[in-house]
Amino acid sequence: MKLDDTGGKTVDLLGAGIDNTALLPHLTGASAIRVWVDDPHSVPADVAAVYSSAGVPIGAVADWECGQLVVRSPGFPRYRSDIAAVLAECQPGSVTTAVNLWLETYGDRYPTVIVTGTKGKSTVARMLASVLPGSELVGNIGEPIWDLVPPEDPVPIVVEVSSYQAVDMTYRPTLGILTSLSEDHVSWHGSVDRYHRDKLKPLHAADRVQTQPALLPLFGGHSDARAPEPENRVVASDDLPGHMAANASLAVAAARWLADDLGVAVVPDPVATIRNLPPLVGRLREIRVGDEHRWFDDSLASNPSGAAAAIAAFASDHLWLIVGGIDRHVSPQPLLDALLGCDHPVSVVAVPNNGGVLIDQMQDAGVVIDQRASAANVQRAVAEVRARARGRSTVLFSPAAPTPPQHGNWADRSAAFEAAVVEQLHDPR
């Protein structure tokens, strides 16, 4: 489906998130536009005003009947029984997402790269864009794709894609990158198998696939799937610990592949460029306050695999771990394996909702825990660490679960953690 296909059609926007809101001004040819959400009264006033000024009604999804075309916001629950029942009545090929619609409309003008994975997709997408001069970075990490004016020159378009977006992808990218694959979002997709299938969908359609060596068997039937060649593997260091070096290897290998096959420009020293990137908020970013401890904000590690990668980077340190969030009913095994590989007993602070459950699972698995504590929020967790830690420690806020609604979103917890680390340095109360 391309933008021209919306002309003269009734277009249903499932959800009023940033992707669909950015798309709205471009649907000038549609005969009618309708927005459907769970609760119209919960739409923020500024967002509701955008639709109101465009004359677009916002209705309750309980009243929805499928129109001619459907554009689904990424997080809108595709497999929820009431949504799935209506989608089943839609015409084949009539359901898309804003990202897929842009790529189907404009993507063939450019070298396009879709980056996805359970963890590491934002990091790899950013690394890759940084070494491709003139490239555009959009998707989860960049600006909404419909805010991007199609470039006149054939510059690379790097798109970070979540599993929520991947399920409705039909576009065939120039290159697909899979950073990792484990369990996540099981409650949304309905099963681990479906999560994996949805996540991999756009990669199986890609002209080329770049992934880690251990994941190559997933693409056994693909005509051109590769792992980073030895000359493109980045050596781990203090500024790029093991999993970050593996991410950098994917970015470097992908950039050079595009250069070799398509003549895409690459910076002279991509590894140096990547090493000089400032850390992303919420992605293993050190908060330097000058005390005896090292504090790391890894608040975007919202699943056990993400937390495991961070723990592995500090396996030889005396580690304090702050964990807990929404229970997505995924296996904690990657987290447990990483902790079992630590050189010293670990200390853990549980925060809501499932931090205590995670610590119980650690102890049941034989993880040696030095100190165990609980806290009502990350601010209190920082206070617990300051009160209890003996000697120099590495303190890692890597929750292994998404942020509970009562604590906002990941960015809110990230900001709260950093503020607590800084403020309690001077006033530990």
C-alpha positions as CSV (number, residue, x, y, z in Angstrom):
1,M,0.0,0.0,0.0
2,K,1.3,3.5,-1.0
3,L,0.1,6.9,-0.1
4,D,-1.6,7.3,-3.4
5,D,-3.8,4.3,-2.5
6,T,-5.4,6.3,0.2
7,G,-7.0,8.7,-2.3
8,G,-10.8,8.5,-2.3
9,K,-10.8,5.9,0.5
10,T,-12.0,5.8,4.1
11,V,-8.8,5.6,6.2
12,D,-9.0,4.3,9.8
13,L,-6.2,5.3,12.1
14,L,-5.9,2.7,14.9
15,G,-4.4,4.8,17.7
16,A,-3.4,8.4,18.0
17,G,0.3,7.9,18.7
18,I,3.1,10.0,17.2
19,D,3.4,8.0,14.0
20,N,-0.3,8.3,13.0
21,T,-0.4,11.9,14.1
22,A,2.6,12.7,11.9
23,L,0.9,10.9,9.0
24,L,-2.4,12.8,9.3
25,P,-1.4,15.9,7.3
26,H,-0.4,13.7,4.4
27,L,-3.8,12.0,4.0
28,T,-5.2,14.8,2.0
29,G,-6.7,12.6,-0.7
30,A,-8.6,10.4,1.7
31,S,-12.4,10.7,1.4
32,A,-12.7,10.3,5.2
33,I,-10.4,9.8,8.1
34,R,-11.4,8.2,11.4
35,V,-9.3,7.7,14.6
36,W,-10.1,4.8,17.0
37,V,-8.7,4.5,20.5
38,D,-9.7,2.6,23.6
39,D,-10.9,5.7,25.5
40,P,-11.4,8.9,23.5
41,H,-11.3,10.9,26.8
42,S,-7.8,9.7,27.5
43,V,-6.3,11.2,24.4
44,P,-4.0,14.2,25.5
45,A,-5.6,17.5,24.9
46,D,-2.8,18.7,22.5
47,V,-3.2,15.5,20.4
48,A,-7.0,15.7,20.4
49,A,-6.7,19.3,19.2
50,V,-4.6,18.2,16.2
51,Y,-7.4,15.8,15.1
52,S,-10.2,18.2,15.9
53,S,-8.6,21.0,13.9
54,A,-8.4,18.6,10.9
55,G,-12.1,17.7,11.3
56,V,-11.2,14.1,12.2
57,P,-13.4,12.4,14.8
58,I,-11.9,10.2,17.6
59,G,-14.1,7.2,18.4
60,A,-14.0,4.3,20.8
61,V,-12.6,1.2,19.3
62,A,-15.4,-0.8,20.8
63,D,-17.6,0.9,18.0
64,W,-15.1,0.3,15.2
65,E,-16.0,-1.4,12.0
66,C,-13.2,-1.8,9.4
67,G,-13.0,0.9,6.8
68,Q,-11.3,0.6,3.4
69,L,-7.8,1.1,4.7
70,V,-6.3,0.8,8.2
71,V,-3.1,2.3,9.6
72,R,-2.3,0.8,13.0
73,S,-0.2,2.6,15.6
74,P,2.7,0.3,16.6
75,G,1.6,-0.4,20.2
76,F,-2.1,-0.8,19.3
77,P,-2.8,-4.4,20.3
78,R,-3.2,-6.2,17.0
79,Y,-3.9,-9.6,18.6
80,R,-6.3,-8.5,21.3
81,S,-9.5,-10.5,20.6
82,D,-11.8,-7.5,19.9
83,I,-9.2,-5.9,17.6
84,A,-8.3,-9.2,15.9
85,A,-12.0,-9.9,15.2
86,V,-12.4,-6.6,13.3
87,L,-9.1,-6.9,11.5
88,A,-10.2,-10.3,10.2
89,E,-13.0,-8.6,8.4
90,C,-10.7,-6.1,6.6
91,Q,-9.7,-6.7,3.0
92,P,-6.4,-8.5,2.5
93,G,-3.6,-5.9,2.1
94,S,-5.6,-3.1,3.6
95,V,-3.8,-3.0,7.0
96,T,-0.4,-1.2,7.4
97,T,1.6,1.0,9.7
98,A,2.8,4.5,9.2
99,V,6.4,3.3,8.8
100,N,5.5,0.7,6.3
101,L,3.3,3.1,4.3
102,W,6.2,5.6,4.0
103,L,8.7,2.9,2.9
104,E,6.2,1.5,0.4
105,T,5.7,5.1,-1.0
106,Y,9.2,6.4,-1.0
107,G,11.6,3.6,0.0
108,D,12.6,2.4,-3.4
109,R,14.4,5.8,-4.1
110,Y,17.0,5.0,-1.4
111,P,19.2,2.3,0.1
112,T,17.0,1.3,3.1
113,V,18.1,-0.5,6.2
114,I,15.7,-2.0,8.7
115,V,17.2,-2.6,12.2
116,T,15.4,-4.8,14.7
117,G,16.1,-7.2,17.5
118,T,15.2,-7.9,21.1
119,K,18.0,-5.7,22.3
120,G,20.5,-3.5,20.6
121,K,18.4,-2.2,17.8
122,S,18.5,1.5,18.8
123,T,22.2,1.3,19.4
124,V,23.0,-0.4,16.1
125,A,20.7,2.0,14.1
126,R,22.4,5.0,15.6
127,M,25.9,3.6,15.1
128,L,25.1,2.8,11.5
129,A,23.6,6.2,10.7
130,S,26.6,7.9,12.3
131,V,29.0,6.2,9.8
132,L,26.9,6.8,6.7
133,P,27.3,10.6,5.8
134,G,24.0,12.2,5.0
135,S,21.9,9.3,6.1
136,E,18.5,9.7,7.8
137,L,17.6,7.9,11.1
138,V,13.9,7.4,11.7
139,G,11.6,5.0,13.5
140,N,11.7,4.2,17.2
141,I,15.0,6.1,17.8
142,G,14.6,8.9,15.3
143,E,11.9,11.3,14.3
144,P,8.5,10.0,13.2
145,I,9.0,8.8,9.7
146,W,6.2,11.0,8.2
147,D,8.0,14.1,9.6
148,L,10.9,13.2,7.2
149,V,10.7,15.1,3.9
150,P,11.8,12.6,1.3
151,P,15.5,13.6,0.5
152,E,16.3,14.6,-3.0
153,D,19.5,12.6,-3.0
154,P,19.6,8.8,-2.7
155,V,20.9,8.8,0.9
156,P,20.6,5.8,3.1
157,I,17.4,5.6,5.3
158,V,18.0,3.8,8.5
159,V,14.8,2.7,10.3
160,E,14.6,1.1,13.7
161,V,11.6,-1.2,13.7
162,S,10.0,-2.9,16.7
163,S,8.1,-6.2,16.6
164,Y,4.9,-4.2,16.9
165,Q,5.7,-2.5,13.6
166,A,7.3,-5.6,11.9
167,V,4.2,-7.7,12.0
168,D,2.5,-5.5,9.4
169,M,5.6,-4.9,7.2
170,T,5.3,-5.7,3.5
171,Y,8.2,-3.5,2.3
172,R,11.4,-5.2,1.1
173,P,14.4,-3.3,2.5
174,T,17.8,-3.1,0.9
175,L,19.3,-4.5,4.1
176,G,17.9,-6.0,7.3
177,I,19.9,-6.2,10.5
178,L,19.0,-8.5,13.4
179,T,20.9,-7.5,16.5
180,S,19.6,-10.3,18.9
181,L,16.6,-12.5,19.4
182,S,15.2,-13.8,22.7
183,E,11.9,-13.5,24.6
184,D,10.0,-10.3,24.9
185,H,6.5,-8.8,24.4
186,V,4.9,-12.2,24.9
187,S,1.7,-10.7,26.3
188,W,1.3,-8.6,23.2
189,H,2.2,-11.2,20.6
190,G,0.5,-14.1,22.4
191,S,3.5,-16.5,22.3
192,V,7.3,-16.5,22.0
193,D,7.0,-18.2,18.6
194,R,4.7,-15.5,17.2
195,Y,6.9,-12.8,18.6
196,H,9.9,-14.3,16.8
197,R,7.9,-14.8,13.6
198,D,6.6,-11.2,13.7
199,K,10.1,-9.8,14.5
200,L,11.8,-11.6,11.6
201,K,9.1,-10.9,9.0
202,P,10.8,-7.8,7.3
203,L,14.2,-9.4,7.5
204,H,13.2,-12.5,5.6
205,A,11.9,-10.1,2.9
206,A,15.2,-8.1,2.8
207,D,17.6,-8.2,-0.1
208,R,20.5,-8.7,2.4
209,V,20.6,-9.7,6.0
210,Q,23.3,-8.9,8.6
211,T,23.3,-10.6,12.0
212,Q,25.4,-12.2,14.7
213,P,27.0,-15.5,13.9
214,A,24.8,-17.4,16.3
215,L,21.7,-16.2,14.6
216,L,22.6,-17.0,11.0
217,P,20.7,-20.4,11.1
218,L,17.5,-18.4,11.3
219,F,18.2,-17.3,7.7
220,G,19.2,-20.6,6.3
221,G,17.0,-20.2,3.3
222,H,18.0,-16.6,2.6
223,S,20.2,-16.1,-0.5
224,D,22.5,-13.4,1.1
225,A,22.7,-13.5,5.0
226,R,26.0,-12.8,6.7
227,A,27.7,-12.3,10.0
228,P,30.4,-9.6,10.4
229,E,33.6,-10.7,8.7
230,P,36.8,-10.8,10.8
231,E,38.1,-7.5,9.5
232,N,34.8,-5.8,10.6
233,R,34.7,-7.2,14.1
234,V,35.3,-4.5,16.7
235,V,37.4,-5.4,19.7
236,A,35.8,-4.9,23.1
237,S,37.2,-2.1,25.3
238,D,36.2,0.0,28.3
239,D,34.2,2.4,26.1
240,L,32.7,-0.5,24.1
241,P,32.2,-3.5,26.4
242,G,31.4,-6.9,24.9
243,H,27.8,-6.5,23.7
244,M,28.4,-3.0,22.5
245,A,31.4,-4.1,20.5
246,A,29.2,-6.8,18.9
247,N,26.7,-4.1,18.0
248,A,29.4,-1.9,16.6
249,S,30.6,-4.9,14.5
250,L,27.2,-5.2,12.9
251,A,27.1,-1.5,12.1
252,V,30.6,-1.5,10.6
253,A,30.0,-4.6,8.6
254,A,26.6,-3.4,7.3
255,A,28.1,0.0,6.3
256,R,30.9,-1.6,4.3
257,W,28.5,-4.0,2.7
258,L,26.4,-1.1,1.4
259,A,29.6,0.6,0.2
260,D,30.8,-2.4,-1.6
261,D,27.5,-3.4,-3.3
262,L,25.9,0.0,-3.8
263,G,28.7,2.6,-3.6
264,V,27.2,4.2,-0.4
265,A,29.6,6.6,1.2
266,V,31.1,5.5,4.6
267,V,33.3,7.7,6.9
268,P,37.0,6.9,6.7
269,D,37.3,5.3,10.2
270,P,33.9,4.0,11.2
271,V,35.1,2.3,14.4
272,A,36.6,5.6,15.7
273,T,33.4,7.4,14.8
274,I,31.4,4.9,16.8
275,R,33.7,5.1,19.8
276,N,33.3,8.8,19.9
277,L,29.5,8.7,20.0
278,P,28.1,10.0,23.2
279,P,26.1,7.4,25.2
280,L,22.4,7.2,24.7
281,V,20.2,8.0,27.6
282,G,19.0,4.7,29.2
283,R,21.4,2.5,27.4
284,L,24.3,1.6,29.8
285,R,25.2,5.3,30.3
286,E,27.5,6.1,33.1
287,I,26.5,8.8,35.5
288,R,29.7,10.3,36.8
289,V,29.4,12.0,40.2
290,G,32.9,11.6,41.6
291,D,32.1,9.2,44.4
292,E,33.6,5.8,45.1
293,H,30.9,4.0,43.0
294,R,30.2,3.7,39.3
295,W,26.6,4.3,38.5
296,F,25.1,3.1,35.2
297,D,21.6,4.0,33.8
298,D,20.5,1.0,31.7
299,S,16.8,1.8,32.1
300,L,15.9,0.7,28.6
301,A,16.9,-2.9,29.4
302,S,13.3,-3.8,29.7
303,N,13.7,-7.6,29.3
304,P,16.0,-10.2,30.9
305,S,18.3,-10.4,27.8
306,G,19.0,-6.7,27.9
307,A,19.9,-6.8,31.6
308,A,22.0,-9.9,31.0
309,A,24.1,-8.1,28.4
310,A,24.8,-5.2,30.8
311,I,25.6,-7.6,33.7
312,A,28.1,-9.5,31.5
313,A,29.9,-6.3,30.8
314,F,30.7,-6.0,34.5
315,A,30.9,-9.6,35.6
316,S,34.2,-9.1,37.3
317,D,33.0,-6.1,39.4
318,H,31.3,-6.0,42.8
319,L,27.9,-5.4,41.5
320,W,24.7,-3.9,42.8
321,L,21.7,-4.5,40.6
322,I,18.4,-2.6,40.7
323,V,15.6,-4.7,39.0
324,G,11.9,-4.7,38.6
325,G,9.0,-3.6,36.4
326,I,5.9,-5.1,34.6
327,D,5.9,-8.8,34.5
328,R,5.7,-9.8,30.8
329,H,5.8,-13.5,31.6
330,V,9.1,-14.0,29.8
331,S,11.8,-16.4,30.8
332,P,14.3,-14.9,33.3
333,Q,17.0,-17.4,32.1
334,P,19.3,-15.0,30.3
335,L,19.4,-12.8,33.4
336,L,20.0,-15.8,35.7
337,D,22.8,-17.1,33.4
338,A,24.5,-13.7,33.4
339,L,24.4,-13.5,37.2
340,L,25.7,-17.0,37.6
341,G,28.7,-16.0,35.5
342,C,29.7,-13.1,37.9
343,D,33.0,-13.4,39.7
344,H,31.6,-12.1,43.0
345,P,28.3,-12.4,45.0
346,V,25.9,-9.7,43.8
347,S,23.6,-7.4,45.8
348,V,20.1,-6.7,44.4
349,V,17.5,-4.1,45.1
350,A,13.9,-4.9,44.0
351,V,11.6,-2.2,42.7
352,P,8.0,-2.6,41.7
353,N,6.3,-4.6,40.3
354,N,8.2,-7.9,40.0
355,G,11.6,-7.1,41.4
356,G,11.0,-9.4,44.4
357,V,9.9,-12.2,42.1
358,L,13.1,-11.8,40.1
359,I,15.3,-12.0,43.2
360,D,13.4,-15.1,44.3
361,Q,14.2,-16.6,40.9
362,M,17.8,-15.7,41.2
363,Q,18.1,-17.4,44.6
364,D,16.2,-20.5,43.3
365,A,18.7,-20.7,40.4
366,G,21.7,-20.6,42.8
367,V,22.8,-17.1,42.2
368,V,24.9,-16.1,45.3
369,I,23.4,-12.9,46.6
370,D,25.3,-10.8,49.2
371,Q,22.6,-8.4,50.1
372,R,18.9,-8.2,49.2
373,A,16.7,-5.2,49.6
374,S,13.5,-3.7,48.3
375,A,12.4,-0.1,47.6
376,A,9.2,1.6,46.5
377,N,10.9,3.4,43.6
378,V,14.3,3.9,42.0
379,Q,15.0,7.0,44.2
380,R,14.7,4.8,47.3
381,A,16.7,2.1,45.6
382,V,19.6,4.5,45.2
383,A,19.3,5.4,48.8
384,E,19.4,1.7,49.8
385,V,22.6,1.2,47.8
386,R,24.3,4.2,49.3
387,A,23.3,3.0,52.8
388,R,24.4,-0.6,52.3
389,A,27.3,-0.7,49.8
390,R,30.7,-1.6,51.3
391,G,33.6,-0.3,49.3
392,R,33.7,0.5,45.6
393,S,30.8,-1.0,43.7
394,T,29.3,-0.9,40.2
395,V,25.7,0.1,40.5
396,L,23.5,-1.0,37.5
397,F,19.9,0.1,37.1
398,S,19.0,-2.5,34.5
399,P,15.4,-3.4,35.4
400,A,14.9,-6.5,33.1
401,A,11.2,-5.4,32.8
402,P,9.2,-2.5,31.5
403,T,8.3,0.5,33.6
404,P,5.1,0.2,35.6
405,P,2.5,2.8,34.6
406,Q,2.5,4.3,38.1
407,H,6.1,5.3,37.5
408,G,5.6,6.8,34.1
409,N,7.7,5.5,31.3
410,W,11.3,4.4,30.9
411,A,12.5,8.0,30.4
412,D,10.8,9.0,33.7
413,R,12.6,6.2,35.6
414,S,15.9,7.1,33.8
415,A,15.6,10.7,34.9
416,A,14.6,9.7,38.4
417,F,17.6,7.4,38.7
418,E,20.0,10.1,37.5
419,A,18.5,12.7,39.7
420,A,18.8,10.5,42.8
421,V,22.4,9.6,42.1
422,V,23.4,13.2,41.8
423,E,21.2,14.6,44.6
424,Q,21.9,11.9,47.2
425,L,25.7,12.4,46.7
426,H,25.3,15.6,48.7
427,D,22.2,14.7,50.7
428,P,21.9,10.9,51.2
429,R,18.7,11.3,53.1
